[in-house]
């Protein structure tokens, strides 16, 4: 899915041994389900993408994969 975000901020980018670590370092856009579901809590990350620009001074467009928890056989839908 294509999405845009606008923010005037500095985003944390990770280096050295954490450069490719998707769980401990970086700034992300995440998809959660409000109030959760019978299968996941509200805090469960259903999909995410890492922001790779260091500074945001205007609007940026990117894409986020809509596979359910990175499972290629399941898609997010309502």
mmJSON file of the N, C-alpha and C atoms, coordinates in Angstrom:
{"data_MODEL":{"atom_site":{
"group_PDB":["ATOM","ATOM","ATOM","ATOM","ATOM","ATOM","ATOM","ATOM","ATOM","ATOM","ATOM","ATOM","ATOM","ATOM","ATOM","ATOM","ATOM","ATOM","ATOM","ATOM","ATOM","ATOM","ATOM","ATOM","ATOM","ATOM","ATOM","ATOM","ATOM","ATOM","ATOM","ATOM","ATOM","ATOM","ATOM","ATOM","ATOM","ATOM","ATOM","ATOM","ATOM","ATOM","ATOM","ATOM","ATOM","ATOM","ATOM","ATOM","ATOM","ATOM","ATOM","ATOM","ATOM","ATOM","ATOM","ATOM","ATOM","ATOM","ATOM","ATOM","ATOM","ATOM","ATOM","ATOM","ATOM","ATOM","ATOM","ATOM","ATOM","ATOM","ATOM","ATOM","ATOM","ATOM","ATOM","ATOM","ATOM","ATOM","ATOM","ATOM","ATOM","ATOM","ATOM","ATOM","ATOM","ATOM","ATOM","ATOM","ATOM","ATOM","ATOM","ATOM","ATOM","ATOM","ATOM","ATOM","ATOM","ATOM","ATOM","ATOM","ATOM","ATOM","ATOM","ATOM","ATOM","ATOM","ATOM","ATOM","ATOM","ATOM","ATOM","ATOM","ATOM","ATOM","ATOM","ATOM","ATOM","ATOM","ATOM","ATOM","ATOM","ATOM","ATOM","ATOM","ATOM","ATOM","ATOM","ATOM","ATOM","ATOM","ATOM","ATOM","ATOM","ATOM","ATOM","ATOM","ATOM","ATOM","ATOM","ATOM","ATOM","ATOM","ATOM","ATOM","ATOM","ATOM","ATOM","ATOM","ATOM","ATOM","ATOM","ATOM","ATOM","ATOM","ATOM","ATOM","ATOM","ATOM","ATOM","ATOM","ATOM","ATOM","ATOM","ATOM","ATOM","ATOM","ATOM","ATOM","ATOM","ATOM","ATOM","ATOM","ATOM","ATOM","ATOM","ATOM","ATOM","ATOM","ATOM","ATOM","ATOM","ATOM","ATOM","ATOM","ATOM","ATOM","ATOM","ATOM","ATOM","ATOM","ATOM","ATOM","ATOM","ATOM","ATOM","ATOM","ATOM","ATOM","ATOM","ATOM","ATOM","ATOM","ATOM","ATOM","ATOM","ATOM","ATOM","ATOM","ATOM","ATOM","ATOM","ATOM","ATOM","ATOM","ATOM","ATOM","ATOM","ATOM","ATOM","ATOM","ATOM","ATOM","ATOM","ATOM","ATOM","ATOM","ATOM","ATOM","ATOM","ATOM","ATOM","ATOM","ATOM","ATOM"],
"id":[1,2,3,4,5,6,7,8,9,10,11,12,13,14,15,16,17,18,19,20,21,22,23,24,25,26,27,28,29,30,31,32,33,34,35,36,37,38,39,40,41,42,43,44,45,46,47,48,49,50,51,52,53,54,55,56,57,58,59,60,61,62,63,64,65,66,67,68,69,70,71,72,73,74,75,76,77,78,79,80,81,82,83,84,85,86,87,88,89,90,91,92,93,94,95,96,97,98,99,100,101,102,103,104,105,106,107,108,109,110,111,112,113,114,115,116,117,118,119,120,121,122,123,124,125,126,127,128,129,130,131,132,133,134,135,136,137,138,139,140,141,142,143,144,145,146,147,148,149,150,151,152,153,154,155,156,157,158,159,160,161,162,163,164,165,166,167,168,169,170,171,172,173,174,175,176,177,178,179,180,181,182,183,184,185,186,187,188,189,190,191,192,193,194,195,196,197,198,199,200,201,202,203,204,205,206,207,208,209,210,211,212,213,214,215,216,217,218,219,220,221,222,223,224,225,226,227,228,229,230,231,232,233,234],
"type_symbol":["N","C","C","N","C","C","N","C","C","N","C","C","N","C","C","N","C","C","N","C","C","N","C","C","N","C","C","N","C","C","N","C","C","N","C","C","N","C","C","N","C","C","N","C","C","N","C","C","N","C","C","N","C","C","N","C","C","N","C","C","N","C","C","N","C","C","N","C","C","N","C","C","N","C","C","N","C","C","N","C","C","N","C","C","N","C","C","N","C","C","N","C","C","N","C","C","N","C","C","N","C","C","N","C","C","N","C","C","N","C","C","N","C","C","N","C","C","N","C","C","N","C","C","N","C","C","N","C","C","N","C","C","N","C","C","N","C","C","N","C","C","N","C","C","N","C","C","N","C","C","N","C","C","N","C","C","N","C","C","N","C","C","N","C","C","N","C","C","N","C","C","N","C","C","N","C","C","N","C","C","N","C","C","N","C","C","N","C","C","N","C","C","N","C","C","N","C","C","N","C","C","N","C","C","N","C","C","N","C","C","N","C","C","N","C","C","N","C","C","N","C","C","N","C","C","N","C","C","N","C","C","N","C","C"],
"label_atom_id":["N","CA","C","N","CA","C","N","CA","C","N","CA","C","N","CA","C","N","CA","C","N","CA","C","N","CA","C","N","CA","C","N","CA","C","N","CA","C","N","CA","C","N","CA","C","N","CA","C","N","CA","C","N","CA","C","N","CA","C","N","CA","C","N","CA","C","N","CA","C","N","CA","C","N","CA","C","N","CA","C","N","CA","C","N","CA","C","N","CA","C","N","CA","C","N","CA","C","N","CA","C","N","CA","C","N","CA","C","N","CA","C","N","CA","C","N","CA","C","N","CA","C","N","CA","C","N","CA","C","N","CA","C","N","CA","C","N","CA","C","N","CA","C","N","CA","C","N","CA","C","N","CA","C","N","CA","C","N","CA","C","N","CA","C","N","CA","C","N","CA","C","N","CA","C","N","CA","C","N","CA","C","N","CA","C","N","CA","C","N","CA","C","N","CA","C","N","CA","C","N","CA","C","N","CA","C","N","CA","C","N","CA","C","N","CA","C","N","CA","C","N","CA","C","N","CA","C","N","CA","C","N","CA","C","N","CA","C","N","CA","C","N","CA","C","N","CA","C","N","CA","C","N","CA","C","N","CA","C","N","CA","C","N","CA","C","N","CA","C","N","CA","C"],
"label_alt_id":[null,null,null,null,null,null,null,null,null,null,null,null,null,null,null,null,null,null,null,null,null,null,null,null,null,null,null,null,null,null,null,null,null,null,null,null,null,null,null,null,null,null,null,null,null,null,null,null,null,null,null,null,null,null,null,null,null,null,null,null,null,null,null,null,null,null,null,null,null,null,null,null,null,null,null,null,null,null,null,null,null,null,null,null,null,null,null,null,null,null,null,null,null,null,null,null,null,null,null,null,null,null,null,null,null,null,null,null,null,null,null,null,null,null,null,null,null,null,null,null,null,null,null,null,null,null,null,null,null,null,null,null,null,null,null,null,null,null,null,null,null,null,null,null,null,null,null,null,null,null,null,null,null,null,null,null,null,null,null,null,null,null,null,null,null,null,null,null,null,null,null,null,null,null,null,null,null,null,null,null,null,null,null,null,null,null,null,null,null,null,null,null,null,null,null,null,null,null,null,null,null,null,null,null,null,null,null,null,null,null,null,null,null,null,null,null,null,null,null,null,null,null,null,null,null,null,null,null,null,null,null,null,null,null],
"label_comp_id":["UNK","UNK","UNK","UNK","UNK","UNK","UNK","UNK","UNK","UNK","UNK","UNK","UNK","UNK","UNK","UNK","UNK","UNK","UNK","UNK","UNK","UNK","UNK","UNK","UNK","UNK","UNK","UNK","UNK","UNK","UNK","UNK","UNK","UNK","UNK","UNK","UNK","UNK","UNK","UNK","UNK","UNK","UNK","UNK","UNK","UNK","UNK","UNK","UNK","UNK","UNK","UNK","UNK","UNK","UNK","UNK","UNK","UNK","UNK","UNK","UNK","UNK","UNK","UNK","UNK","UNK","UNK","UNK","UNK","UNK","UNK","UNK","UNK","UNK","UNK","UNK","UNK","UNK","UNK","UNK","UNK","UNK","UNK","UNK","UNK","UNK","UNK","UNK","UNK","UNK","UNK","UNK","UNK","UNK","UNK","UNK","UNK","UNK","UNK","UNK","UNK","UNK","UNK","UNK","UNK","UNK","UNK","UNK","UNK","UNK","UNK","UNK","UNK","UNK","UNK","UNK","UNK","UNK","UNK","UNK","UNK","UNK","UNK","UNK","UNK","UNK","UNK","UNK","UNK","UNK","UNK","UNK","UNK","UNK","UNK","UNK","UNK","UNK","UNK","UNK","UNK","UNK","UNK","UNK","UNK","UNK","UNK","UNK","UNK","UNK","UNK","UNK","UNK","UNK","UNK","UNK","UNK","UNK","UNK","UNK","UNK","UNK","UNK","UNK","UNK","UNK","UNK","UNK","UNK","UNK","UNK","UNK","UNK","UNK","UNK","UNK","UNK","UNK","UNK","UNK","UNK","UNK","UNK","UNK","UNK","UNK","UNK","UNK","UNK","UNK","UNK","UNK","UNK","UNK","UNK","UNK","UNK","UNK","UNK","UNK","UNK","UNK","UNK","UNK","UNK","UNK","UNK","UNK","UNK","UNK","UNK","UNK","UNK","UNK","UNK","UNK","UNK","UNK","UNK","UNK","UNK","UNK","UNK","UNK","UNK","UNK","UNK","UNK","UNK","UNK","UNK","UNK","UNK","UNK"],
"label_asym_id":["A","A","A","A","A","A","A","A","A","A","A","A","A","A","A","A","A","A","A","A","A","A","A","A","A","A","A","A","A","A","A","A","A","A","A","A","A","A","A","A","A","A","A","A","A","A","A","A","A","A","A","A","A","A","A","A","A","A","A","A","A","A","A","A","A","A","A","A","A","A","A","A","A","A","A","A","A","A","A","A","A","A","A","A","A","A","A","A","A","A","A","A","A","A","A","A","A","A","A","A","A","A","A","A","A","A","A","A","A","A","A","A","A","A","A","A","A","A","A","A","A","A","A","A","A","A","A","A","A","A","A","A","A","A","A","A","A","A","A","A","A","A","A","A","A","A","A","A","A","A","A","A","A","A","A","A","A","A","A","A","A","A","A","A","A","A","A","A","A","A","A","A","A","A","A","A","A","A","A","A","A","A","A","A","A","A","A","A","A","A","A","A","A","A","A","A","A","A","A","A","A","A","A","A","A","A","A","A","A","A","A","A","A","A","A","A","A","A","A","A","A","A","A","A","A","A","A","A","A","A","A","A","A","A"],
"label_entity_id":["1","1","1","1","1","1","1","1","1","1","1","1","1","1","1","1","1","1","1","1","1","1","1","1","1","1","1","1","1","1","1","1","1","1","1","1","1","1","1","1","1","1","1","1","1","1","1","1","1","1","1","1","1","1","1","1","1","1","1","1","1","1","1","1","1","1","1","1","1","1","1","1","1","1","1","1","1","1","1","1","1","1","1","1","1","1","1","1","1","1","1","1","1","1","1","1","1","1","1","1","1","1","1","1","1","1","1","1","1","1","1","1","1","1","1","1","1","1","1","1","1","1","1","1","1","1","1","1","1","1","1","1","1","1","1","1","1","1","1","1","1","1","1","1","1","1","1","1","1","1","1","1","1","1","1","1","1","1","1","1","1","1","1","1","1","1","1","1","1","1","1","1","1","1","1","1","1","1","1","1","1","1","1","1","1","1","1","1","1","1","1","1","1","1","1","1","1","1","1","1","1","1","1","1","1","1","1","1","1","1","1","1","1","1","1","1","1","1","1","1","1","1","1","1","1","1","1","1","1","1","1","1","1","1"],
"label_seq_id":[1,1,1,2,2,2,3,3,3,4,4,4,5,5,5,6,6,6,7,7,7,8,8,8,9,9,9,10,10,10,11,11,11,12,12,12,13,13,13,14,14,14,15,15,15,16,16,16,17,17,17,18,18,18,19,19,19,20,20,20,21,21,21,22,22,22,23,23,23,24,24,24,25,25,25,26,26,26,27,27,27,28,28,28,29,29,29,30,30,30,31,31,31,32,32,32,33,33,33,34,34,34,35,35,35,36,36,36,37,37,37,38,38,38,39,39,39,40,40,40,41,41,41,42,42,42,43,43,43,44,44,44,45,45,45,46,46,46,47,47,47,48,48,48,49,49,49,50,50,50,51,51,51,52,52,52,53,53,53,54,54,54,55,55,55,56,56,56,57,57,57,58,58,58,59,59,59,60,60,60,61,61,61,62,62,62,63,63,63,64,64,64,65,65,65,66,66,66,67,67,67,68,68,68,69,69,69,70,70,70,71,71,71,72,72,72,73,73,73,74,74,74,75,75,75,76,76,76,77,77,77,78,78,78],
"pdbx_PDB_ins_code":[null,null,null,null,null,null,null,null,null,null,null,null,null,null,null,null,null,null,null,null,null,null,null,null,null,null,null,null,null,null,null,null,null,null,null,null,null,null,null,null,null,null,null,null,null,null,null,null,null,null,null,null,null,null,null,null,null,null,null,null,null,null,null,null,null,null,null,null,null,null,null,null,null,null,null,null,null,null,null,null,null,null,null,null,null,null,null,null,null,null,null,null,null,null,null,null,null,null,null,null,null,null,null,null,null,null,null,null,null,null,null,null,null,null,null,null,null,null,null,null,null,null,null,null,null,null,null,null,null,null,null,null,null,null,null,null,null,null,null,null,null,null,null,null,null,null,null,null,null,null,null,null,null,null,null,null,null,null,null,null,null,null,null,null,null,null,null,null,null,null,null,null,null,null,null,null,null,null,null,null,null,null,null,null,null,null,null,null,null,null,null,null,null,null,null,null,null,null,null,null,null,null,null,null,null,null,null,null,null,null,null,null,null,null,null,null,null,null,null,null,null,null,null,null,null,null,null,null,null,null,null,null,null,null],
"Cartn_x":[0.844,0.0,0.903,0.563,1.324,0.76,1.638,1.208,2.179,1.697,2.536,2.519,3.614,3.68,4.383,3.98,4.599,5.018,6.247,6.772,7.979,8.133,9.343,10.108,10.984,11.666,12.943,13.729,14.921,14.589,14.852,14.589,15.888,15.807,16.961,17.262,18.481,18.936,20.016,20.045,20.952,22.161,23.27,24.49,25.129,26.31,27.135,26.333,26.417,25.759,24.238,23.667,22.22,21.623,22.42,21.957,20.79,20.766,19.695,18.783,18.861,18.044,16.664,15.646,14.285,13.567,14.184,13.466,13.99,15.195,15.759,16.179,16.13,16.679,15.97,15.73,15.156,13.805,13.254,11.946,11.05,9.843,8.963,7.573,6.898,5.461,4.87,3.918,3.353,1.843,1.298,-0.15,-0.563,-1.522,-2.106,-3.616,-4.305,-5.765,-6.3,-7.101,-7.699,-8.509,-8.305,-8.964,-8.568,-7.628,-7.169,-8.211,-8.032,-8.954,-8.903,-9.706,-9.6,-8.218,-7.448,-6.159,-4.948,-5.106,-3.982,-4.429,-3.508,-3.801,-3.649,-4.098,-3.968,-2.502,-1.621,-0.2,0.551,-0.094,0.558,0.81,2.025,2.365,1.932,0.956,0.451,1.27,1.786,2.673,3.508,4.7,5.561,6.534,7.054,8.114,9.027,10.302,11.313,11.439,11.502,11.758,13.258,13.671,15.1,15.653,14.827,15.327,15.706,16.804,17.275,16.481,16.094,15.313,14.074,12.994,11.753,11.351,11.407,11.034,9.848,9.273,8.117,7.361,6.61,5.854,6.677,6.656,7.348,6.334,6.563,5.705,6.525,5.927,6.589,5.542,5.936,4.993,5.153,4.08,4.112,3.465,4.115,3.633,2.426,1.344,0.132,-0.029,1.085,0.993,0.839,-0.001,-0.292,0.907,1.575,2.753,3.796,4.048,5.038,4.737,3.509,3.111,2.597,3.336,2.97,1.64,1.112,-0.15,-1.352,-1.126,-2.236,-2.086,-3.193,-3.204,-4.055,-3.698,-4.513,-5.784,-6.887,-8.163,-9.102,-10.242,-11.202,-12.394],
"Cartn_y":[-1.146,0.0,1.226,2.209,3.444,4.393,5.051,6.024,7.176,8.29,9.48,9.92,10.508,11.062,12.402,13.297,14.621,14.83,15.233,15.423,16.332,17.21,18.019,17.481,16.52,15.833,15.184,14.731,13.935,12.499,11.567,10.156,9.452,8.596,7.815,6.735,6.757,5.707,4.917,3.626,2.758,2.381,2.168,1.783,0.575,0.258,-0.864,-2.163,-2.879,-4.19,-4.104,-2.906,-2.743,-2.212,-2.014,-1.398,-2.144,-3.459,-4.244,-4.915,-4.507,-5.113,-4.488,-5.257,-4.74,-4.662,-5.078,-5.14,-4.208,-3.707,-2.955,-1.537,-1.158,0.14,0.716,2.031,2.691,3.322,3.952,4.58,3.874,3.521,2.688,3.291,2.948,3.142,1.753,1.65,0.354,0.353,-0.811,-0.999,-1.896,-1.401,-2.141,-2.182,-3.073,-3.103,-2.509,-1.453,-0.809,-1.83,-1.864,-2.789,-4.254,-4.533,-5.903,-6.757,-8.061,-9.024,-10.292,-11.297,-12.549,-13.211,-12.788,-13.422,-12.615,-11.287,-10.402,-9.303,-8.841,-7.691,-6.407,-5.304,-4.015,-3.654,-4.126,-3.825,-4.659,-5.659,-6.519,-5.753,-5.817,-5.179,-6.11,-5.659,-6.475,-6.286,-5.092,-4.779,-3.578,-3.466,-2.338,-2.072,-0.852,-0.505,0.496,0.379,1.254,2.529,3.667,4.948,5.054,5.316,5.317,6.7,7.741,9.108,9.651,10.382,10.899,12.104,12.974,14.157,14.233,14.678,14.878,16.337,17.067,18.48,18.77,17.721,17.898,16.576,16.359,15.126,14.088,12.863,11.741,10.658,9.966,8.856,7.58,6.526,5.228,4.137,2.912,1.8,0.955,0.285,-0.661,-1.959,-3.046,-4.366,-4.72,-5.171,-5.488,-6.979,-7.704,-9.093,-9.124,-10.011,-10.149,-10.763,-9.982,-10.401,-11.074,-10.502,-10.992,-12.389,-12.841,-14.139,-13.915,-14.361,-14.139,-14.771,-15.644,-16.311,-15.628,-14.551,-13.85,-12.35,-11.674,-10.237,-9.549,-8.293,-7.497,-7.051,-7.219,-6.729,-6.572,-5.957,-5.754,-6.647],
"Cartn_z":[0.0,0.0,0.0,-0.784,-0.822,0.231,0.967,1.967,2.011,2.509,2.659,4.108,4.533,5.878,5.811,6.693,6.783,8.226,8.406,9.746,9.652,10.592,10.68,11.885,11.617,12.705,12.211,13.164,12.892,13.257,12.355,12.614,12.97,13.945,14.368,13.335,12.781,11.876,12.593,12.396,13.124,12.277,12.939,12.254,12.91,12.483,12.961,13.024,14.133,14.213,14.247,14.475,14.527,13.22,12.193,10.95,10.309,10.402,9.781,10.793,12.041,13.092,13.098,12.747,12.645,13.993,15.099,16.354,17.444,17.312,18.419,18.085,16.812,16.481,15.266,15.284,14.126,14.406,13.379,13.433,12.423,12.835,12.027,11.904,10.812,10.688,10.891,11.813,12.158,11.953,11.653,11.577,12.739,13.534,14.654,14.443,15.085,15.028,16.323,16.185,17.349,18.142,19.434,20.366,20.152,19.275,19.061,18.364,18.45,17.85,18.7,18.376,19.13,18.974,17.96,17.671,18.129,18.219,18.552,19.498,20.336,21.191,20.38,20.939,20.261,20.043,20.893,20.773,19.751,19.179,18.192,16.898,16.396,15.124,14.001,13.205,12.112,10.847,10.643,9.519,9.916,9.334,9.658,8.52,8.514,7.57,8.257,7.966,8.573,7.757,8.437,7.783,7.577,6.339,6.017,5.724,5.812,5.642,7.006,7.065,8.347,8.827,7.906,8.262,7.399,8.0,7.253,7.39,6.3,6.317,5.414,4.851,3.979,3.928,2.863,2.729,1.972,2.464,1.846,1.515,0.425,0.019,0.044,0.563,0.663,0.499,0.659,0.619,1.874,2.238,3.356,2.881,3.167,2.778,3.655,3.06,3.811,4.099,4.133,4.563,6.077,6.559,7.987,8.694,9.515,10.284,9.402,8.22,7.251,6.712,6.809,6.271,4.847,3.84,2.446,2.045,2.85,2.519,3.151,3.926,4.59,4.368,4.062,3.839,4.885,5.171,6.081,5.372,6.022,5.487,6.665,6.432,7.507,7.275],
"occupancy":[1.0,1.0,1.0,1.0,1.0,1.0,1.0,1.0,1.0,1.0,1.0,1.0,1.0,1.0,1.0,1.0,1.0,1.0,1.0,1.0,1.0,1.0,1.0,1.0,1.0,1.0,1.0,1.0,1.0,1.0,1.0,1.0,1.0,1.0,1.0,1.0,1.0,1.0,1.0,1.0,1.0,1.0,1.0,1.0,1.0,1.0,1.0,1.0,1.0,1.0,1.0,1.0,1.0,1.0,1.0,1.0,1.0,1.0,1.0,1.0,1.0,1.0,1.0,1.0,1.0,1.0,1.0,1.0,1.0,1.0,1.0,1.0,1.0,1.0,1.0,1.0,1.0,1.0,1.0,1.0,1.0,1.0,1.0,1.0,1.0,1.0,1.0,1.0,1.0,1.0,1.0,1.0,1.0,1.0,1.0,1.0,1.0,1.0,1.0,1.0,1.0,1.0,1.0,1.0,1.0,1.0,1.0,1.0,1.0,1.0,1.0,1.0,1.0,1.0,1.0,1.0,1.0,1.0,1.0,1.0,1.0,1.0,1.0,1.0,1.0,1.0,1.0,1.0,1.0,1.0,1.0,1.0,1.0,1.0,1.0,1.0,1.0,1.0,1.0,1.0,1.0,1.0,1.0,1.0,1.0,1.0,1.0,1.0,1.0,1.0,1.0,1.0,1.0,1.0,1.0,1.0,1.0,1.0,1.0,1.0,1.0,1.0,1.0,1.0,1.0,1.0,1.0,1.0,1.0,1.0,1.0,1.0,1.0,1.0,1.0,1.0,1.0,1.0,1.0,1.0,1.0,1.0,1.0,1.0,1.0,1.0,1.0,1.0,1.0,1.0,1.0,1.0,1.0,1.0,1.0,1.0,1.0,1.0,1.0,1.0,1.0,1.0,1.0,1.0,1.0,1.0,1.0,1.0,1.0,1.0,1.0,1.0,1.0,1.0,1.0,1.0,1.0,1.0,1.0,1.0,1.0,1.0,1.0,1.0,1.0,1.0,1.0,1.0,1.0,1.0,1.0,1.0,1.0,1.0],
"B_iso_or_equiv":[0.0,0.0,0.0,0.0,0.0,0.0,0.0,0.0,0.0,0.0,0.0,0.0,0.0,0.0,0.0,0.0,0.0,0.0,0.0,0.0,0.0,0.0,0.0,0.0,0.0,0.0,0.0,0.0,0.0,0.0,0.0,0.0,0.0,0.0,0.0,0.0,0.0,0.0,0.0,0.0,0.0,0.0,0.0,0.0,0.0,0.0,0.0,0.0,0.0,0.0,0.0,0.0,0.0,0.0,0.0,0.0,0.0,0.0,0.0,0.0,0.0,0.0,0.0,0.0,0.0,0.0,0.0,0.0,0.0,0.0,0.0,0.0,0.0,0.0,0.0,0.0,0.0,0.0,0.0,0.0,0.0,0.0,0.0,0.0,0.0,0.0,0.0,0.0,0.0,0.0,0.0,0.0,0.0,0.0,0.0,0.0,0.0,0.0,0.0,0.0,0.0,0.0,0.0,0.0,0.0,0.0,0.0,0.0,0.0,0.0,0.0,0.0,0.0,0.0,0.0,0.0,0.0,0.0,0.0,0.0,0.0,0.0,0.0,0.0,0.0,0.0,0.0,0.0,0.0,0.0,0.0,0.0,0.0,0.0,0.0,0.0,0.0,0.0,0.0,0.0,0.0,0.0,0.0,0.0,0.0,0.0,0.0,0.0,0.0,0.0,0.0,0.0,0.0,0.0,0.0,0.0,0.0,0.0,0.0,0.0,0.0,0.0,0.0,0.0,0.0,0.0,0.0,0.0,0.0,0.0,0.0,0.0,0.0,0.0,0.0,0.0,0.0,0.0,0.0,0.0,0.0,0.0,0.0,0.0,0.0,0.0,0.0,0.0,0.0,0.0,0.0,0.0,0.0,0.0,0.0,0.0,0.0,0.0,0.0,0.0,0.0,0.0,0.0,0.0,0.0,0.0,0.0,0.0,0.0,0.0,0.0,0.0,0.0,0.0,0.0,0.0,0.0,0.0,0.0,0.0,0.0,0.0,0.0,0.0,0.0,0.0,0.0,0.0,0.0,0.0,0.0,0.0,0.0,0.0],
"pdbx_formal_charge":[null,null,null,null,null,null,null,null,null,null,null,null,null,null,null,null,null,null,null,null,null,null,null,null,null,null,null,null,null,null,null,null,null,null,null,null,null,null,null,null,null,null,null,null,null,null,null,null,null,null,null,null,null,null,null,null,null,null,null,null,null,null,null,null,null,null,null,null,null,null,null,null,null,null,null,null,null,null,null,null,null,null,null,null,null,null,null,null,null,null,null,null,null,null,null,null,null,null,null,null,null,null,null,null,null,null,null,null,null,null,null,null,null,null,null,null,null,null,null,null,null,null,null,null,null,null,null,null,null,null,null,null,null,null,null,null,null,null,null,null,null,null,null,null,null,null,null,null,null,null,null,null,null,null,null,null,null,null,null,null,null,null,null,null,null,null,null,null,null,null,null,null,null,null,null,null,null,null,null,null,null,null,null,null,null,null,null,null,null,null,null,null,null,null,null,null,null,null,null,null,null,null,null,null,null,null,null,null,null,null,null,null,null,null,null,null,null,null,null,null,null,null,null,null,null,null,null,null,null,null,null,null,null,null],
"auth_seq_id":[1,1,1,2,2,2,3,3,3,4,4,4,5,5,5,6,6,6,7,7,7,8,8,8,9,9,9,10,10,10,11,11,11,12,12,12,13,13,13,14,14,14,15,15,15,16,16,16,17,17,17,18,18,18,19,19,19,20,20,20,21,21,21,22,22,22,23,23,23,24,24,24,25,25,25,26,26,26,27,27,27,28,28,28,29,29,29,30,30,30,31,31,31,32,32,32,33,33,33,34,34,34,35,35,35,36,36,36,37,37,37,38,38,38,39,39,39,40,40,40,41,41,41,42,42,42,43,43,43,44,44,44,45,45,45,46,46,46,47,47,47,48,48,48,49,49,49,50,50,50,51,51,51,52,52,52,53,53,53,54,54,54,55,55,55,56,56,56,57,57,57,58,58,58,59,59,59,60,60,60,61,61,61,62,62,62,63,63,63,64,64,64,65,65,65,66,66,66,67,67,67,68,68,68,69,69,69,70,70,70,71,71,71,72,72,72,73,73,73,74,74,74,75,75,75,76,76,76,77,77,77,78,78,78],
"auth_comp_id":["UNK","UNK","UNK","UNK","UNK","UNK","UNK","UNK","UNK","UNK","UNK","UNK","UNK","UNK","UNK","UNK","UNK","UNK","UNK","UNK","UNK","UNK","UNK","UNK","UNK","UNK","UNK","UNK","UNK","UNK","UNK","UNK","UNK","UNK","UNK","UNK","UNK","UNK","UNK","UNK","UNK","UNK","UNK","UNK","UNK","UNK","UNK","UNK","UNK","UNK","UNK","UNK","UNK","UNK","UNK","UNK","UNK","UNK","UNK","UNK","UNK","UNK","UNK","UNK","UNK","UNK","UNK","UNK","UNK","UNK","UNK","UNK","UNK","UNK","UNK","UNK","UNK","UNK","UNK","UNK","UNK","UNK","UNK","UNK","UNK","UNK","UNK","UNK","UNK","UNK","UNK","UNK","UNK","UNK","UNK","UNK","UNK","UNK","UNK","UNK","UNK","UNK","UNK","UNK","UNK","UNK","UNK","UNK","UNK","UNK","UNK","UNK","UNK","UNK","UNK","UNK","UNK","UNK","UNK","UNK","UNK","UNK","UNK","UNK","UNK","UNK","UNK","UNK","UNK","UNK","UNK","UNK","UNK","UNK","UNK","UNK","UNK","UNK","UNK","UNK","UNK","UNK","UNK","UNK","UNK","UNK","UNK","UNK","UNK","UNK","UNK","UNK","UNK","UNK","UNK","UNK","UNK","UNK","UNK","UNK","UNK","UNK","UNK","UNK","UNK","UNK","UNK","UNK","UNK","UNK","UNK","UNK","UNK","UNK","UNK","UNK","UNK","UNK","UNK","UNK","UNK","UNK","UNK","UNK","UNK","UNK","UNK","UNK","UNK","UNK","UNK","UNK","UNK","UNK","UNK","UNK","UNK","UNK","UNK","UNK","UNK","UNK","UNK","UNK","UNK","UNK","UNK","UNK","UNK","UNK","UNK","UNK","UNK","UNK","UNK","UNK","UNK","UNK","UNK","UNK","UNK","UNK","UNK","UNK","UNK","UNK","UNK","UNK","UNK","UNK","UNK","UNK","UNK","UNK"],
"auth_asym_id":["A","A","A","A","A","A","A","A","A","A","A","A","A","A","A","A","A","A","A","A","A","A","A","A","A","A","A","A","A","A","A","A","A","A","A","A","A","A","A","A","A","A","A","A","A","A","A","A","A","A","A","A","A","A","A","A","A","A","A","A","A","A","A","A","A","A","A","A","A","A","A","A","A","A","A","A","A","A","A","A","A","A","A","A","A","A","A","A","A","A","A","A","A","A","A","A","A","A","A","A","A","A","A","A","A","A","A","A","A","A","A","A","A","A","A","A","A","A","A","A","A","A","A","A","A","A","A","A","A","A","A","A","A","A","A","A","A","A","A","A","A","A","A","A","A","A","A","A","A","A","A","A","A","A","A","A","A","A","A","A","A","A","A","A","A","A","A","A","A","A","A","A","A","A","A","A","A","A","A","A","A","A","A","A","A","A","A","A","A","A","A","A","A","A","A","A","A","A","A","A","A","A","A","A","A","A","A","A","A","A","A","A","A","A","A","A","A","A","A","A","A","A","A","A","A","A","A","A","A","A","A","A","A","A"],
"auth_atom_id":["N","CA","C","N","CA","C","N","CA","C","N","CA","C","N","CA","C","N","CA","C","N","CA","C","N","CA","C","N","CA","C","N","CA","C","N","CA","C","N","CA","C","N","CA","C","N","CA","C","N","CA","C","N","CA","C","N","CA","C","N","CA","C","N","CA","C","N","CA","C","N","CA","C","N","CA","C","N","CA","C","N","CA","C","N","CA","C","N","CA","C","N","CA","C","N","CA","C","N","CA","C","N","CA","C","N","CA","C","N","CA","C","N","CA","C","N","CA","C","N","CA","C","N","CA","C","N","CA","C","N","CA","C","N","CA","C","N","CA","C","N","CA","C","N","CA","C","N","CA","C","N","CA","C","N","CA","C","N","CA","C","N","CA","C","N","CA","C","N","CA","C","N","CA","C","N","CA","C","N","CA","C","N","CA","C","N","CA","C","N","CA","C","N","CA","C","N","CA","C","N","CA","C","N","CA","C","N","CA","C","N","CA","C","N","CA","C","N","CA","C","N","CA","C","N","CA","C","N","CA","C","N","CA","C","N","CA","C","N","CA","C","N","CA","C","N","CA","C","N","CA","C","N","CA","C","N","CA","C","N","CA","C","N","CA","C","N","CA","C","N","CA","C"],
"pdbx_PDB_model_num":[1,1,1,1,1,1,1,1,1,1,1,1,1,1,1,1,1,1,1,1,1,1,1,1,1,1,1,1,1,1,1,1,1,1,1,1,1,1,1,1,1,1,1,1,1,1,1,1,1,1,1,1,1,1,1,1,1,1,1,1,1,1,1,1,1,1,1,1,1,1,1,1,1,1,1,1,1,1,1,1,1,1,1,1,1,1,1,1,1,1,1,1,1,1,1,1,1,1,1,1,1,1,1,1,1,1,1,1,1,1,1,1,1,1,1,1,1,1,1,1,1,1,1,1,1,1,1,1,1,1,1,1,1,1,1,1,1,1,1,1,1,1,1,1,1,1,1,1,1,1,1,1,1,1,1,1,1,1,1,1,1,1,1,1,1,1,1,1,1,1,1,1,1,1,1,1,1,1,1,1,1,1,1,1,1,1,1,1,1,1,1,1,1,1,1,1,1,1,1,1,1,1,1,1,1,1,1,1,1,1,1,1,1,1,1,1,1,1,1,1,1,1,1,1,1,1,1,1,1,1,1,1,1,1]
}}}
